[in-house]
Amino acid sequence: MAMESAPPGVDPTVPSAARMYDLALGGKNYFKVDKEFAEKASRGMPELPDLAKSNRACLIRAVTHFAKDLGIRRYLDLGSGLPTEKNVHEVARRVHPDARTVYVDVDPTTRIHALSILDGDPYTAFIQADATKPETILEHPDTQALLSAGEPIAVLLFAIVHFMPDSAQPRAAIQRFLDAVPAGSVLAISSATIDGIHPKLERRFSDMYRDVPSRLVLRPEEEIMDLFCGLPIVGGELAEVGAWGLPQEEAAEAPWLRMVFGYAIKK
């Protein structure tokens, strides 16, 4: 059921990509306008909820891999979205009970709900900030307290770079985060891609997101790979979010709107 009242500073009449993502994952932090927008989108593109779930499942597999196989205990989740079940810190703590996570999102609604859920947890923090302005995040006291111990950090950008316009210089922002983390750190990105999409569908999807503050930017895979700032992607190429980390027989069939994933390790 949709929330009936909005926290101070949140306009319940404007749809939010973060709240719609939470709705697709079975969350409850959304307003009537988000549900109406999501239902409209799903009528024309019924694969969208499954795509959101596939992306979330990929995030869970990736964090499990980083914690279990790479030994990473510190996470910076950029564009984290609303808190839902199986958050990054919950997944990482299955392997490392002392895993630390800083969540970052620009949406004030996200901040309000995140603070209520994370309250009292000394190993997590939430920062309301724009991921394309890294200094505001890297210099934040919570980031310094949780992540500046010299240990490798997993910098996560799941389903966020396709909301970063070229004018915001996402590559430069990502490079700044990479410069700030130590050797052994991981950069992980998932993003919708224009490759493989029929032009009419691409225009239809982009037009739909014109009513949302976070405008959609669909890039070819070559440009997404460039966001890794010269680091070689493990495996050599981007993979479908519904297939990465799964045996071939368990891989989800790719929907018409493709979302890809890859990660790289800073040497």
C-alpha positions in Angstrom: 0.0 0.0 0.0 1.3 3.4 -0.9 2.4 5.9 1.8 -0.4 8.4 2.6 1.7 11.3 3.9 5.0 12.7 2.7 7.9 13.7 4.9 8.8 17.4 5.1 10.5 18.5 1.9 9.2 15.7 -0.2 6.7 16.4 -3.0 4.3 13.4 -3.2 3.0 14.5 -6.6 6.3 14.1 -8.4 7.3 10.5 -9.3 10.7 9.2 -8.1 12.8 6.6 -9.9 14.1 5.4 -6.5 10.6 4.9 -5.1 9.5 3.1 -8.3 12.5 0.8 -8.0 11.6 0.0 -4.4 8.0 -0.7 -5.5 9.2 -3.1 -8.2 11.3 -4.9 -5.6 8.2 -5.3 -3.3 9.0 -2.4 -1.0 6.4 -0.1 0.6 8.1 3.3 0.4 6.2 4.8 -2.5 3.4 7.3 -3.2 0.3 7.0 -5.4 2.0 8.9 -8.2 4.9 6.4 -8.3 2.5 3.4 -8.5 0.5 5.1 -11.3 3.7 5.9 -13.2 5.1 2.4 -12.7 1.8 0.8 -13.8 1.7 2.9 -17.0 5.3 2.0 -17.7 4.7 -1.7 -17.1 1.7 -1.8 -19.5 3.9 -0.8 -22.4 7.0 -2.6 -21.1 6.0 -5.5 -18.9 9.6 -6.6 -18.4 10.5 -3.6 -16.2 9.7 -5.2 -12.8 11.6 -8.3 -13.7 14.5 -6.2 -14.9 14.6 -4.4 -11.5 14.6 -7.7 -9.7 17.3 -9.1 -11.9 19.5 -6.1 -11.2 18.9 -6.4 -7.5 19.8 -10.1 -7.6 23.0 -9.3 -9.5 23.9 -6.8 -6.8 23.4 -9.5 -4.1 25.6 -12.0 -6.0 28.2 -9.3 -6.6 28.5 -8.2 -3.0 28.6 -11.9 -1.9 31.4 -12.5 -4.3 33.3 -9.4 -3.2 33.0 -10.3 0.5 33.6 -14.0 0.2 36.1 -14.3 -2.6 37.9 -10.9 -2.4 37.7 -10.4 1.3 36.2 -6.9 1.0 34.6 -5.6 4.2 34.0 -1.9 3.2 31.3 -0.7 0.7 30.4 2.6 -0.8 27.0 2.3 -2.4 26.4 5.3 -4.7 22.8 5.9 -5.8 21.7 3.3 -3.3 18.0 4.0 -3.6 15.5 3.3 -0.9 16.2 0.7 1.8 14.8 -2.7 0.9 15.4 -6.3 2.0 18.9 -7.6 1.4 20.7 -4.4 1.5 24.4 -4.3 0.8 25.4 -4.3 4.5 23.1 -7.2 5.2 24.6 -9.3 2.4 28.2 -8.4 3.2 27.7 -9.2 6.9 26.7 -12.8 6.0 30.4 -13.2 5.4 32.0 -10.4 7.5 29.9 -9.5 10.6 31.9 -6.2 10.9 31.4 -5.2 7.3 30.9 -1.4 6.9 28.7 0.4 4.4 28.1 4.0 3.4 24.9 4.5 1.4 24.6 7.6 -0.8 21.6 8.9 -2.6 20.5 12.4 -3.7 16.8 11.7 -3.0 15.5 13.2 0.3 12.9 10.5 0.6 15.6 7.9 0.5 17.5 9.6 3.3 14.5 9.8 5.6 13.6 6.2 5.3 17.2 5.0 5.4 18.0 6.9 8.6 15.0 5.2 10.3 16.1 1.8 9.2 19.8 2.2 9.9 19.4 4.1 13.2 21.7 2.7 15.9 23.9 0.7 13.5 27.5 1.8 14.1 28.8 0.2 10.9 26.4 1.9 8.4 25.7 5.4 7.4 23.6 7.3 4.9 24.7 10.5 3.0 22.3 12.6 1.0 24.5 13.7 -1.9 25.0 13.7 -5.6 27.3 10.9 -6.8 28.6 13.2 -9.6 30.0 15.5 -6.9 32.5 13.1 -5.2 34.2 15.6 -2.9 30.9 16.1 -0.9 30.9 12.3 -0.3 34.6 11.7 0.2 35.0 14.5 2.6 31.9 13.7 4.6 32.7 12.7 8.3 30.7 9.4 7.9 32.8 8.4 4.9 36.0 9.3 6.7 34.9 7.3 9.8 33.7 4.2 8.1 35.9 3.9 4.9 39.2 5.6 5.5 41.1 2.8 7.2 43.3 1.8 4.3 41.3 -1.3 3.5 40.0 -2.1 0.0 36.6 -0.6 -0.8 33.9 -1.8 -3.2 32.5 1.3 -5.0 29.1 0.3 -6.2 27.2 2.1 -9.0 24.1 -0.1 -9.6 21.4 1.3 -11.9 22.7 4.8 -11.4 25.0 5.8 -14.2 22.0 5.8 -16.7 20.7 8.7 -14.6 23.9 10.6 -14.9 23.9 13.1 -17.9 27.0 13.6 -19.8 27.0 17.2 -18.7 27.6 16.0 -15.1 30.9 14.3 -16.3 30.2 10.9 -14.7 33.6 9.5 -15.9 35.5 12.3 -14.1 33.4 11.7 -10.9 34.1 7.9 -11.0 37.8 8.6 -11.6 37.9 10.8 -8.5 36.4 7.9 -6.4 39.0 5.5 -7.9 41.8 7.9 -7.0 40.6 8.0 -3.4 40.4 4.3 -2.7 43.4 2.0 -2.1 44.7 -0.8 -4.2 42.6 -3.9 -4.2 39.4 -1.9 -4.3 36.6 -2.8 -6.7 34.6 -0.6 -9.0 31.2 -2.3 -10.0 28.7 -0.8 -12.4 25.4 -1.9 -13.8 23.6 0.2 -16.4 20.8 0.1 -18.9 22.3 0.2 -22.4 21.0 1.4 -25.8 22.7 -1.6 -27.6 20.1 -4.1 -28.8 17.1 -1.8 -28.3 14.9 -0.9 -31.2 15.0 2.9 -31.8 11.3 3.3 -31.4 11.3 1.6 -28.0 14.3 3.6 -26.9 12.5 6.9 -27.7 9.4 5.7 -26.0 11.2 4.8 -22.8 13.2 8.0 -22.8 10.0 10.0 -23.4 8.4 8.3 -20.4 11.2 9.3 -18.1 10.9 13.0 -19.0 8.3 13.3 -16.3 10.8 12.1 -13.7 13.4 14.4 -12.1 16.1 11.7 -12.8 16.2 11.6 -16.6 17.3 8.4 -18.3 20.5 8.4 -20.4 20.9 5.2 -22.5 24.5 4.6 -23.5 26.1 2.0 -25.8 28.2 -0.6 -24.0 31.4 1.0 -25.3 30.6 4.2 -23.4 29.7 2.2 -20.2 33.0 0.4 -20.4 34.8 3.7 -20.6 33.3 4.6 -17.2 35.8 2.1 -15.7 38.4 4.7 -16.4 41.0 2.4 -18.0 40.7 -0.5 -15.5 40.3 -3.8 -17.2 36.9 -5.4 -16.6 37.1 -8.8 -14.9 36.1 -11.3 -17.6 36.9 -8.8 -20.4 33.3 -7.7 -21.2 30.1 -6.6 -19.7 27.5 -9.3 -18.9 23.7 -9.3 -18.6 22.6 -8.6 -15.0 20.3 -11.6 -15.3 23.2 -13.9 -16.2 26.3 -12.6 -14.3 27.4 -15.0 -11.6 24.9 -17.7 -12.5 25.3 -21.0 -14.3 24.2 -20.8 -17.9 21.1 -22.9 -17.3 19.9 -20.5 -14.5 20.5 -17.2 -16.4 17.4 -15.1 -16.9 16.3 -14.3 -20.4 17.3 -10.8 -21.4 14.3 -8.4 -21.8 14.1 -6.0 -24.6 15.6 -3.3 -22.4 19.1 -4.7 -21.6 21.0 -4.0 -18.4 24.6 -5.0 -18.2 27.1 -5.4 -15.4 30.8 -5.5 -14.9 33.5 -4.9 -12.3 37.2 -4.1 -12.2 39.8 -4.2 -9.5 42.2 -1.4 -8.8 45.8 -2.7 -8.8 
